[in-house]
Amino acid sequence: MLSNRKGFTLIELLIVVVIIGILAAIAIPKFASTKEKAYIGAMKSDLKNLGPAQEGFLADSGYYKAQATVTQAAPLKATATETIFVPSANVTLVVEANPAPVGGQPGWRAVASHVSTGARCGIFHNWATPAAVTVPNEDEPFCR
């Protein structure tokens, strides 16, 4: 008399493993680009939020604030005790100000980088850009 065994055969298990492998090979590259998009999103967000901070500083002092390196450990400060802007984790900003670049109006620009990506994002306000550089609208972050 034959016993009634329940379970999967080796062939069935191999087919399931192969199907899971194929699905993983398709999905992993898509998730890898998701991290890159998140880093770029953090940089763009920081640049967009830097604008109102700069405008507030201009209203108080009459000029835009510049700082060679802005990080969480070294935020953009108006004075030794008054912080204007703190970027996201692992984002570094380089903020430059020009007292009168366009039509006598003060201006500023900033470039953002993230430790986990090679992409760079930037933003400018009343800052003349070289003719060879194609950028989107002023006051909108752009990445390269």
N, C-alpha and C positions, 0 to 999 in steps of 0.2 A: 504494500500500500504506500502511495506517495504522500509525503507530508506537505502540508500547505504552508510554504514559506512566503513571508511578505518582505518586500524591500526593493531596492533598485539594482539593476544590473550595472556592471562596470561600463558598458557602452552608454547607458542612459546618463550616468554620472559624468562621463567624459563630454558628452554633448552639452550638458548644462554648464560645465566649466568653460568650454569653448565659447558658448554664447555669452557668458559673463565677461570673458576676456575681450571679445569683440565690442561689446557695449562699453567697457572701460576704455578701450583704445579710442573710441569715438568721443567719449565724454571728457577725458582728462585734458586734452588740449583746449577745450572750450572753457573749462574752469581756470586754466592757467591765465587766459586773457582777462578773466574776471578780476583777478587780483590787480593786474596792471591798470585796469579801468578804475578800480577803487583808489589806487594811489594817485592817479591823475585827477580823479574827482576831489580828493582831499586838497591837492595843490590848487585847483581851480577855485574851490570854496574859500580857501585861505586868501587867495588873491582878491576875490570878490568882496570878502569881508574887510580887507585892508582898506578899501576905498572909503567907506564911511569913517573909519578911524583917522585916516589922513585928512579928510574934510573937517572933522571935528578939531583936529590939531591946528589946521590952517585957520579956522575961525577963532581959536584962542590965541594963537601966536603970530599969525600973519605970514607963516611960511610952512612948507611941508617938511616932515621929519624924514631924515635919511639915516640909515644904519647899515654898515657893511654886512653883518650877519644877524639874522633874527631867527631864533629858535625858541623852544619852550624854556630852555635854560637861560637864554638871553633874549627876553621879549623886547619889543619896541617900546621905549620909554620916553615920556615927555620930560620927566625929571628923574632924579635918582630914586624917587619913591612912587611916582605916578606912571603906571603901565598903560600904554595906549592899545597894544595888540599883542596877542600870544597865538602863534600858529599851532596847527595840529601836531601830534606826535610824529617824529621823524621827518618833518618838513622843515627845510631851511629856506629863508627868504633873503634876498639881497635887495635892499631898498635904496634907491638913489633919488635925490631931489635936485631940481634945477630952479633957481630963483626966477628966471624969466626966459624960458625957451621959445614960447609961441606967443607972439603979439603982446609981449609984456606981462603975460599971465604966468604965475608960478606953475611948475609941473612936477611930476614924479613918475617913476616907473619901478617895477619890481619883477624879479625873476625867482621862481620857486623851483626847488628840487626836492626829491624824496630819496632816502637812502636805499630803497628797494627797487628803484627803476632808473633807467638812463634818460627818461624823458624830462624835458624842462618846459615849464609854463611861464608865461609872462603877462603883464598888464601895463598899460601906460595911460597917463592923463596929462594933456597939454605938453606932450613930449614929441619932438620932431623925430620921425623914423627915417632911416636911409631909404632912398628910392628903390633900391634892390630888394628890400625886405617887404614882403607882402604880409600884412597883418589884418585882422578883422577890425571891427569897430572899436573906437577908443572906449576905455573903461570896461571892456569885455575881455576876460582871460582867454589866452590862446596857448596851444601847446605844439611842440615840435619834437 
